[in-house]
Amino acid sequence: MAAGLLQRDGRLYASGELLLSTVAGLWPQARESWRSGSCVEVDLSGVTHADSAGVALLVEWLREARAAGCEVRFVAMPEQMRAIAVVSDLDELLHCGA
């Protein structure tokens, strides 16, 4: 299953598999959202599978958004991504503490 990103109602919806083989296509898709300069929510409830590349994507989105003066809030993070963030010591950065 491919990964997808949909923008609707001021929120981004990620779906599918956020894997090393799929995240490169999503990397630039969110950039337009950061230009708003406000808070953007990224809903991860549609993510069916993720690896460390999926978590790296979130970190990069966070970095890019902050550089553009925008805050990102990740909601409905799947447990698999949360566990990777915790063992990678990124849970506080991504606000996903277990």
C-alpha positions in Angstrom: 0.0 0.0 0.0 1.3 3.4 -0.9 1.4 6.4 1.4 -0.8 9.4 0.9 -1.2 12.9 2.2 -4.5 14.8 1.9 -5.1 18.4 3.0 -8.6 19.2 4.2 -10.1 21.7 6.6 -6.8 23.1 7.6 -5.5 19.6 8.6 -3.2 17.2 6.9 -4.2 13.5 6.8 -1.4 10.9 6.4 -2.4 7.5 5.3 -1.0 4.1 4.2 2.5 2.9 4.9 5.1 5.4 6.0 8.2 3.3 5.1 11.6 3.9 3.7 10.2 3.1 0.3 7.3 5.5 0.5 8.2 8.6 2.5 10.3 10.3 -0.1 7.2 11.1 -2.1 5.5 12.7 1.0 8.5 14.7 2.1 7.8 17.8 0.0 4.0 17.5 -0.1 3.4 19.2 3.3 5.6 22.3 2.6 2.7 24.4 1.4 1.0 23.9 4.7 3.9 25.4 6.7 3.6 28.6 4.8 0.5 29.5 6.7 2.7 30.5 9.7 0.2 29.0 12.1 -0.5 25.7 13.8 -1.1 22.7 11.5 -2.4 19.4 12.7 -1.3 16.2 11.1 -3.7 13.4 11.6 -1.9 10.0 11.5 -4.9 7.8 12.2 -4.8 6.5 8.6 -1.3 5.2 8.9 -1.4 1.4 8.6 2.3 0.7 9.0 5.5 2.7 9.7 9.2 2.2 10.3 11.9 4.6 11.4 11.7 6.4 8.1 8.1 7.4 8.9 9.2 8.8 12.2 12.1 10.6 10.5 9.5 12.2 8.1 7.7 13.6 11.1 10.9 15.0 12.5 11.7 16.7 9.2 8.2 18.1 8.8 8.6 19.5 12.3 11.9 21.1 11.5 10.7 22.6 8.2 7.5 23.9 9.8 9.4 25.6 12.7 11.8 27.2 10.3 8.8 28.7 8.5 7.4 30.0 11.8 4.7 27.3 12.0 3.9 24.8 14.7 2.9 21.2 13.9 0.9 19.0 16.1 0.7 15.2 15.4 -2.6 13.6 16.4 -3.7 10.0 16.5 -0.1 8.7 16.2 -0.2 4.9 15.8 1.4 2.9 18.6 4.0 1.5 16.2 5.3 5.0 15.4 5.0 6.0 19.1 7.2 3.1 20.1 9.8 4.0 17.5 9.8 7.6 18.7 10.2 6.5 22.4 13.2 4.1 21.7 14.8 6.8 19.5 14.4 9.4 22.3 12.1 11.5 20.1 8.9 11.2 22.1 9.3 14.6 23.8 10.1 16.3 20.5 7.1 14.8 18.8 4.9 15.2 21.9 4.0 11.5 21.9 5.1 10.3 25.3 3.9 6.9 26.3 
